[in-house]
Amino acid sequence: MGELAERLRGELDRYSPGGKLPSSRALVERYRVSPVTVSRALAQLAAEGLVVTRPGAGAFRAQPRTAPAPAGDTSWQEVALSAGGAAELVPRSVDAGGVLASLTTPPPEVIEFNGGYLHPSLQPERALAAALSRAARRPGAWGRPPMEGLPELREWFARGIGGAVTAAEVLIAAGGQSALTIALRALAPPGAPVLVESPTYPGLLAIARAAGLRPVPVPVDPDGVRPALLSEAFRATGARVFVCQPLFQNPTGAVLAPARRGEVLRIAREAGAFVVEDDFVRRLVHEDACELPRPLAAEDADGVVVHVCSLTKATSPSFRVCALVARGPVLERLRAIQVVDTFFVPRPLQEAALELVGSPAWPRHLRAISAGLRTRRDTMAAALRLDLPELALPHIPSGGYHLWLRLPDGTDEAALTAAALRAGVAITPGRPYFGAEPPAGHARLSFAAVAGPQEIHEGVRRLRTACGEVLR
């Protein structure tokens, strides 16, 4: 295809602008190539702006490109974007750096220890394709769905949460990030404090700051958030929202201890506050895990918990289907913000979600990723302990997709991240996970975004090279 595109590129001067090129059949015969090769070569030239293809008419030489218009002066925007006025108590800033660290795909030769999603080999690609195909043939599949989401899908999410949660208390949202954004906008006015775990997911910090909120960190230990410090944070700040990940917390992997679960709800209720429960990786449990605790939402009868759970982490980054669950008056506010922001989640995607979770392929997929993630976790933990014992690994989670490492005192996180990338492995530095000054240097390594154990061993070997450069 590349050779044919190069030859056609060299012959374009034979045709005047707007002139028609030979037909695809003529090009097949002239260059003795397949129709597919001709089609791809013409598509390449069209992408370069050299030809224009018109279905049913053929390919034509493109008109000469005109000189670009002079650049305008956008410097005025610096004043407009920063002049919030007296009403804006906390200046809003939108910093996607911490999110992009796990969303940006590194070059092909770089091993992806920074990924936040399953490797394609772990994704249910065939089951997703089949579900989408079946969904597209459902009666009314391309019509407008109910604003709250398809009733059957809401019912499925409600059953998965358990307790007294009903389908009427479930809204279908476009992924966990969108649901968290809706929740914070609904629960806290601009300028208000919002309590967050420390460390926590950088995307949450970005959401809060973009909304003009003030994240207040509450430390986490191996048993989850510390209740005494949570109570003190509510008292000191007057906050009315606490966002947490009680199950396989990102990044520490901690699970909120049974004795603390009721305490967290009691403390929030006494403070007149909401708990936003981000249950983001419940379906990424490893096969050696004990029985999982129920979501906090299943134990809450008073509407304290606003629950978020998504199918995205267990399927594909593009399969953005999520449940946003609440009871009481706040549900109507959540619904109103969702409608204003996005109208609704596209119906074909909701229909495909129903097809997927109702198919025999779904439990098979969950078993497969449960086994696959355990193997990758054990491989990475063993390789780190053998080759990089200076990187402390205080906790090995039984769910999720990453390990949280403590770096030796005095380690320059930025220097280590850069050295690792030069060595051919992408890692995530720990600093973006802290809402205030971090107590120590950290790094997060994902074992889900790689092809398998062999790539993990090679990635740790490359990281050892980087550590040898930085940890001198």
C-alpha positions as CSV (number, residue, x, y, z in Angstrom):
1,M,0.0,0.0,0.0
2,G,2.8,2.5,0.9
3,E,4.6,1.8,-2.4
4,L,1.4,2.4,-4.5
5,A,0.6,5.6,-2.6
6,E,4.1,6.9,-3.3
7,R,3.8,6.2,-7.0
8,L,0.4,7.8,-7.2
9,R,1.7,10.8,-5.3
10,G,4.5,11.2,-7.8
11,E,2.0,11.2,-10.7
12,L,-0.5,13.7,-9.4
13,D,1.1,16.5,-11.5
14,R,-0.4,14.9,-14.6
15,Y,-3.8,16.0,-13.4
16,S,-5.1,19.6,-13.0
17,P,-6.7,20.5,-9.7
18,G,-10.1,19.0,-9.7
19,G,-9.1,16.5,-12.4
20,K,-10.3,12.9,-12.1
21,L,-7.8,10.1,-11.5
22,P,-8.1,6.8,-13.2
23,S,-10.8,4.5,-11.8
24,S,-9.9,2.0,-9.1
25,R,-10.4,-0.8,-11.6
26,A,-7.9,0.9,-14.0
27,L,-5.4,1.3,-11.2
28,V,-5.7,-2.4,-10.2
29,E,-5.0,-3.4,-13.8
30,R,-2.2,-0.9,-14.3
31,Y,-0.2,-1.7,-11.1
32,R,-1.3,-5.3,-10.7
33,V,-2.4,-4.9,-7.1
34,S,-5.6,-5.8,-5.2
35,P,-8.6,-3.5,-5.0
36,V,-8.0,-3.3,-1.2
37,T,-4.5,-1.9,-1.9
38,V,-5.8,0.7,-4.3
39,S,-8.5,1.7,-1.8
40,R,-6.0,2.1,1.0
41,A,-3.5,4.0,-1.1
42,L,-6.3,6.5,-2.2
43,A,-7.4,6.8,1.5
44,Q,-3.8,7.7,2.4
45,L,-3.6,10.4,-0.2
46,A,-7.0,11.7,0.9
47,A,-5.8,11.9,4.5
48,E,-2.8,14.0,3.2
49,G,-5.2,16.4,1.5
50,L,-3.8,15.5,-2.0
51,V,-6.9,13.9,-3.4
52,V,-10.6,14.0,-2.8
53,T,-12.7,10.9,-3.0
54,R,-16.4,11.0,-3.9
55,P,-18.5,7.9,-3.5
56,G,-19.8,6.7,-6.8
57,A,-17.8,9.3,-8.8
58,G,-14.1,8.4,-8.1
59,A,-11.0,10.2,-6.9
60,F,-10.0,13.7,-7.9
61,R,-6.9,15.8,-7.4
62,A,-7.5,18.2,-4.6
63,Q,-7.4,22.0,-5.1
64,P,-4.2,23.7,-4.0
65,R,-4.1,24.5,-0.3
66,T,-4.5,28.2,0.4
67,A,-2.1,30.0,2.7
68,P,-3.2,29.8,6.3
69,A,-4.9,32.8,7.7
70,P,-2.8,35.1,10.0
71,A,-2.9,34.0,13.6
72,G,-5.2,36.0,15.8
73,D,-4.3,37.5,19.2
74,T,-5.8,35.3,21.9
75,S,-3.8,36.8,24.8
76,W,-7.0,38.5,26.1
77,Q,-8.2,35.0,27.2
78,E,-5.7,34.9,30.0
79,V,-7.5,37.7,31.7
80,A,-11.0,36.5,30.9
81,L,-10.3,32.9,32.2
82,S,-8.7,34.1,35.5
83,A,-11.0,37.0,36.3
84,G,-13.5,35.1,38.5
85,G,-14.7,38.1,40.4
86,A,-15.5,38.5,44.0
87,A,-18.2,35.7,44.0
88,E,-15.6,33.1,43.1
89,L,-14.2,32.0,46.5
90,V,-11.9,29.3,45.1
91,P,-10.3,30.0,41.7
92,R,-11.1,27.2,39.3
93,S,-8.4,25.4,37.5
94,V,-8.5,22.5,35.1
95,D,-5.4,20.4,35.4
96,A,-5.7,17.1,33.5
97,G,-2.1,16.1,34.1
98,G,-2.8,13.4,36.7
99,V,-5.6,11.9,34.6
100,L,-3.5,11.9,31.4
101,A,-0.7,10.0,33.2
102,S,-2.9,6.9,32.9
103,L,-4.8,7.8,29.7
104,T,-1.9,8.6,27.4
105,T,-0.8,5.6,25.5
106,P,3.0,5.5,25.4
107,P,5.0,4.6,22.2
108,P,4.7,1.0,21.1
109,E,8.2,0.1,22.3
110,V,7.4,1.3,25.8
111,I,5.9,-1.1,28.4
112,E,2.7,0.3,29.9
113,F,3.0,0.2,33.7
114,N,0.9,3.4,33.8
115,G,-2.3,2.1,32.2
116,G,-5.7,2.4,33.9
117,Y,-7.6,-0.1,31.8
118,L,-7.4,-3.8,30.9
119,H,-5.0,-4.9,28.1
120,P,-6.9,-5.9,25.0
121,S,-6.1,-9.5,25.7
122,L,-8.2,-9.2,28.9
123,Q,-11.0,-7.3,27.4
124,P,-14.2,-9.2,26.2
125,E,-13.8,-8.0,22.7
126,R,-15.8,-10.8,21.0
127,A,-18.5,-10.6,23.6
128,L,-18.8,-6.8,23.2
129,A,-19.0,-7.1,19.5
130,A,-21.7,-9.7,19.7
131,A,-23.6,-7.7,22.3
132,L,-23.4,-4.5,20.1
133,S,-24.6,-6.5,17.1
134,R,-27.6,-8.0,19.0
135,A,-28.4,-4.6,20.5
136,A,-28.5,-2.9,17.2
137,R,-31.2,-5.3,16.1
138,R,-33.4,-4.7,19.1
139,P,-36.7,-2.9,18.4
140,G,-36.3,0.8,19.1
141,A,-32.6,0.4,19.7
142,W,-31.8,3.7,18.0
143,G,-34.6,5.6,19.6
144,R,-34.4,8.0,22.5
145,P,-34.1,6.1,25.9
146,P,-35.7,7.2,29.1
147,M,-33.8,10.0,30.7
148,E,-32.9,7.9,33.7
149,G,-31.8,5.0,31.6
150,L,-33.3,1.7,30.5
151,P,-35.5,0.2,33.3
152,E,-34.0,-3.3,32.8
153,L,-30.4,-1.9,33.1
154,R,-31.3,0.1,36.2
155,E,-32.8,-3.0,37.7
156,W,-29.6,-5.0,37.0
157,F,-27.4,-2.4,38.7
158,A,-29.8,-2.2,41.7
159,R,-29.7,-6.0,42.2
160,G,-25.9,-5.9,42.1
161,I,-25.7,-3.3,44.8
162,G,-28.2,-5.2,47.1
163,G,-29.8,-4.0,50.3
164,A,-32.9,-2.0,49.8
165,V,-31.7,-0.2,46.6
166,T,-34.3,-0.2,43.9
167,A,-34.2,0.5,40.2
168,A,-36.0,3.8,40.8
169,E,-32.9,5.0,42.7
170,V,-30.6,4.3,39.8
171,L,-29.5,6.7,37.0
172,I,-27.5,5.5,34.1
173,A,-24.5,7.8,33.4
174,A,-21.7,7.9,30.8
175,G,-18.9,6.4,32.9
176,G,-17.6,6.9,36.4
177,Q,-15.8,10.1,35.7
178,S,-19.0,11.7,34.4
179,A,-21.0,10.3,37.4
180,L,-18.5,11.7,39.9
181,T,-18.6,15.1,38.2
182,I,-22.4,15.1,38.4
183,A,-22.3,14.1,42.1
184,L,-19.9,16.8,43.2
185,R,-21.8,19.5,41.3
186,A,-25.0,18.4,42.9
187,L,-23.7,18.1,46.4
188,A,-21.3,21.0,46.9
189,P,-21.5,24.7,45.8
190,P,-18.4,26.4,44.3
191,G,-15.9,27.4,47.0
192,A,-17.0,24.6,49.4
193,P,-14.6,22.1,50.9
194,V,-14.9,18.4,49.9
195,L,-13.2,15.7,51.9
196,V,-11.1,13.2,49.9
197,E,-9.0,10.2,50.8
198,S,-5.2,10.8,50.9
199,P,-3.8,9.6,48.6
200,T,-6.7,9.4,46.1
201,Y,-7.5,9.2,42.4
202,P,-6.1,12.2,40.6
203,G,-9.2,12.5,38.4
204,L,-11.2,13.2,41.5
205,L,-8.9,16.0,42.6
206,A,-9.2,17.4,39.0
207,I,-13.0,17.3,39.1
208,A,-13.2,19.1,42.4
209,R,-10.8,21.8,41.4
210,A,-12.4,22.3,38.1
211,A,-15.7,22.9,39.9
212,G,-14.1,25.5,42.2
213,L,-14.2,23.1,45.2
214,R,-11.5,22.8,47.8
215,P,-10.3,19.2,48.3
216,V,-9.3,18.5,51.9
217,P,-7.2,15.3,52.3
218,V,-8.0,12.7,55.0
219,P,-5.3,10.0,55.4
220,V,-5.8,6.4,54.5
221,D,-4.1,3.4,56.1
222,P,-4.2,-0.3,55.2
223,D,-7.8,-0.5,56.7
224,G,-9.1,2.5,54.7
225,V,-9.9,6.0,55.8
226,R,-9.2,6.7,59.5
227,P,-12.5,7.5,61.2
228,A,-11.0,9.8,63.9
229,L,-9.4,12.0,61.3
230,L,-12.5,12.0,59.1
231,S,-14.6,13.2,62.1
232,E,-12.0,15.9,62.8
233,A,-12.0,17.0,59.1
234,F,-15.8,17.4,59.1
235,R,-15.6,19.4,62.3
236,A,-12.8,21.6,61.2
237,T,-14.0,22.4,57.7
238,G,-17.8,22.2,57.8
239,A,-17.7,20.0,54.7
240,R,-20.8,18.3,53.6
241,V,-19.3,15.7,51.2
242,F,-16.7,12.9,51.6
243,V,-15.6,11.0,48.5
244,C,-14.1,7.5,49.1
245,Q,-13.3,4.2,47.5
246,P,-14.0,1.6,50.2
247,L,-13.0,-1.4,48.0
248,F,-9.5,-1.7,46.6
249,Q,-8.8,2.0,47.0
250,N,-6.9,3.8,44.2
251,P,-3.9,3.9,44.7
252,T,-3.3,2.0,47.9
253,G,-5.5,-1.0,47.3
254,A,-6.9,-0.7,50.8
255,V,-10.3,-2.2,51.7
256,L,-12.3,-0.3,54.3
257,A,-12.3,-2.5,57.4
258,P,-15.6,-3.9,58.7
259,A,-15.3,-2.0,62.0
260,R,-14.9,1.3,60.1
261,R,-17.8,0.9,57.7
262,G,-20.5,1.8,60.1
263,E,-18.3,4.5,61.7
264,V,-17.9,6.3,58.4
265,L,-21.6,6.3,57.8
266,R,-22.3,7.4,61.4
267,I,-19.8,10.3,61.2
268,A,-21.1,11.5,57.9
269,R,-24.7,11.3,59.1
270,E,-23.9,13.3,62.3
271,A,-22.1,15.9,60.2
272,G,-25.2,16.2,57.9
273,A,-23.0,15.2,55.0
274,F,-23.0,12.9,52.0
275,V,-20.6,10.0,51.3
276,V,-19.9,9.5,47.6
277,E,-18.9,5.9,47.2
278,D,-16.8,5.2,44.1
279,D,-17.1,1.5,43.7
280,F,-14.9,1.4,40.7
281,V,-13.3,-2.0,40.6
282,R,-15.7,-4.4,42.3
283,R,-15.7,-6.6,39.1
284,L,-11.9,-6.7,39.1
285,V,-11.6,-9.0,42.1
286,H,-8.7,-11.5,42.0
287,E,-9.5,-15.2,42.3
288,D,-7.8,-15.6,45.7
289,A,-9.9,-12.8,47.3
290,C,-12.1,-13.5,50.3
291,E,-15.8,-12.7,50.1
292,L,-16.2,-9.0,49.2
293,P,-18.1,-6.6,51.6
294,R,-21.3,-5.2,50.3
295,P,-21.3,-1.6,49.0
296,L,-21.8,1.0,51.6
297,A,-25.0,2.0,49.7
298,A,-26.5,-1.4,50.6
299,E,-26.2,-0.6,54.3
300,D,-27.5,2.9,54.1
301,A,-31.2,3.5,54.7
302,D,-31.0,7.3,55.3
303,G,-29.7,8.5,51.9
304,V,-26.2,9.3,53.2
305,V,-24.5,7.4,50.3
306,V,-24.4,8.5,46.7
307,H,-23.0,5.4,44.9
308,V,-21.1,5.2,41.7
309,C,-20.3,1.9,39.9
310,S,-19.2,1.4,36.3
311,L,-18.8,-1.4,33.7
312,T,-15.9,0.4,32.1
313,K,-13.0,-1.0,34.1
314,A,-14.1,-4.6,33.6
315,T,-14.8,-4.3,29.9
316,S,-13.2,-1.5,27.7
317,P,-12.3,2.2,28.1
318,S,-14.8,2.9,25.4
319,F,-17.7,1.0,27.0
320,R,-18.8,3.9,29.2
321,V,-21.9,2.8,31.1
322,C,-22.2,3.5,34.7
323,A,-24.8,3.7,37.6
324,L,-25.3,6.7,39.8
325,V,-27.4,5.7,42.8
326,A,-29.0,7.8,45.5
327,R,-32.2,8.1,47.5
328,G,-34.2,11.1,48.7
329,P,-34.4,14.6,47.3
330,V,-30.8,14.5,46.1
331,L,-31.8,12.0,43.4
332,E,-33.9,14.7,41.6
333,R,-30.9,17.1,41.7
334,L,-28.6,14.5,40.3
335,R,-31.1,13.6,37.5
336,A,-31.5,17.3,36.6
337,I,-27.8,17.9,36.3
338,Q,-27.4,14.7,34.2
339,V,-30.1,15.8,31.8
340,V,-28.8,19.3,31.5
341,D,-25.2,18.1,30.9
342,T,-25.7,15.1,28.6
343,F,-29.5,14.5,28.0
344,F,-28.9,10.7,28.3
345,V,-26.5,7.8,27.6
346,P,-27.0,6.6,24.0
347,R,-29.5,3.9,23.8
348,P,-27.5,1.5,21.7
349,L,-24.8,1.5,24.4
350,Q,-27.3,0.8,27.1
351,E,-28.9,-2.0,25.0
352,A,-25.4,-3.5,24.4
353,A,-24.8,-3.4,28.2
354,L,-27.9,-5.4,28.8
355,E,-27.0,-7.9,26.1
356,L,-23.5,-8.3,27.6
357,V,-24.4,-8.8,31.2
358,G,-27.2,-11.1,30.3
359,S,-25.1,-13.4,28.2
360,P,-23.2,-16.6,29.2
361,A,-20.0,-14.8,28.1
362,W,-20.3,-12.3,31.0
363,P,-19.6,-14.7,34.0
364,R,-16.9,-16.4,31.9
365,H,-15.2,-13.1,31.3
366,L,-15.3,-12.1,35.0
367,R,-13.7,-15.5,35.8
368,A,-11.1,-15.0,33.2
369,I,-10.0,-11.5,34.4
370,S,-10.1,-12.7,38.0
371,A,-7.5,-15.4,37.2
372,G,-5.6,-13.2,34.7
373,L,-5.2,-10.3,37.2
374,R,-4.1,-12.5,40.0
375,T,-1.4,-14.0,37.8
376,R,-0.2,-10.6,36.7
377,R,-0.3,-9.2,40.3
378,D,1.7,-12.2,41.7
379,T,4.2,-11.9,38.8
380,M,4.8,-8.2,39.3
381,A,5.0,-8.5,43.1
382,A,7.6,-11.3,42.9
383,A,9.7,-9.5,40.3
384,L,9.7,-6.3,42.3
385,R,10.8,-8.1,45.5
386,L,13.5,-10.0,43.7
387,D,14.9,-7.2,41.5
388,L,14.0,-4.0,43.3
389,P,13.8,-4.7,47.0
390,E,14.6,-1.1,47.8
391,L,11.1,-0.2,46.6
392,A,8.8,-0.9,49.5
393,L,5.6,-2.9,48.7
394,P,3.5,-2.5,51.9
395,H,0.3,-4.0,50.6
396,I,-0.7,-6.6,47.9
397,P,-4.4,-6.1,47.1
398,S,-6.7,-8.9,46.2
399,G,-8.5,-6.8,43.6
400,G,-7.9,-3.9,41.3
401,Y,-5.1,-3.5,38.7
402,H,-2.1,-1.9,40.3
403,L,0.5,-1.9,43.1
404,W,1.4,1.2,45.2
405,L,5.1,1.5,46.0
406,R,6.9,3.6,48.5
407,L,10.2,5.0,47.1
408,P,13.4,5.4,49.2
409,D,13.5,8.7,51.1
410,G,14.8,11.5,49.0
411,T,13.9,10.0,45.7
412,D,13.1,12.5,43.0
413,E,9.8,11.1,41.5
414,A,10.0,13.2,38.4
415,A,13.6,12.1,37.7
416,L,12.6,8.4,38.2
417,T,9.6,8.7,36.0
418,A,11.7,10.3,33.2
419,A,14.5,7.7,33.6
420,A,12.0,4.9,33.4
421,L,10.6,6.3,30.2
422,R,14.1,6.5,28.7
423,A,14.6,2.8,29.8
424,G,11.4,1.9,28.0
425,V,8.8,1.6,30.7
426,A,6.1,4.1,31.7
427,I,5.2,4.5,35.4
428,T,2.9,6.8,37.3
429,P,4.5,9.1,39.9
430,G,2.8,9.3,43.3
431,R,2.6,13.1,43.7
432,P,-0.6,13.7,41.7
433,Y,-2.5,11.4,44.1
434,F,-2.0,13.7,47.0
435,G,-4.2,16.8,47.6
436,A,-1.5,18.3,49.8
437,E,2.2,17.7,50.4
438,P,2.9,14.0,50.2
439,P,4.5,12.3,53.2
440,A,7.0,10.4,51.0
441,G,7.7,9.5,47.4
442,H,5.6,6.9,45.7
443,A,4.9,5.3,42.3
444,R,2.0,3.3,41.0
445,L,2.5,0.4,38.7
446,S,-0.3,-1.2,36.7
447,F,-0.2,-4.9,35.9
448,A,-3.5,-4.9,33.9
449,A,-2.4,-2.9,30.9
450,V,0.4,-5.3,29.8
451,A,0.2,-8.4,27.7
452,G,1.2,-10.8,30.4
453,P,3.9,-12.1,32.7
454,Q,6.7,-12.0,30.2
455,E,6.2,-8.3,29.6
456,I,5.9,-7.6,33.4
457,H,9.4,-9.2,33.9
458,E,10.8,-7.1,31.1
459,G,9.2,-4.0,32.5
460,V,10.6,-4.6,36.0
461,R,14.0,-5.2,34.4
462,R,13.8,-1.8,32.6
463,L,12.7,-0.1,35.8
464,R,15.7,-1.6,37.6
465,T,17.9,0.1,35.0
466,A,16.1,3.4,35.7
467,C,16.4,3.0,39.5
468,G,20.1,2.3,39.0
469,E,20.4,5.7,37.3
470,V,18.4,7.7,39.9
471,L,18.8,5.9,43.2
472,R,22.5,6.3,43.6
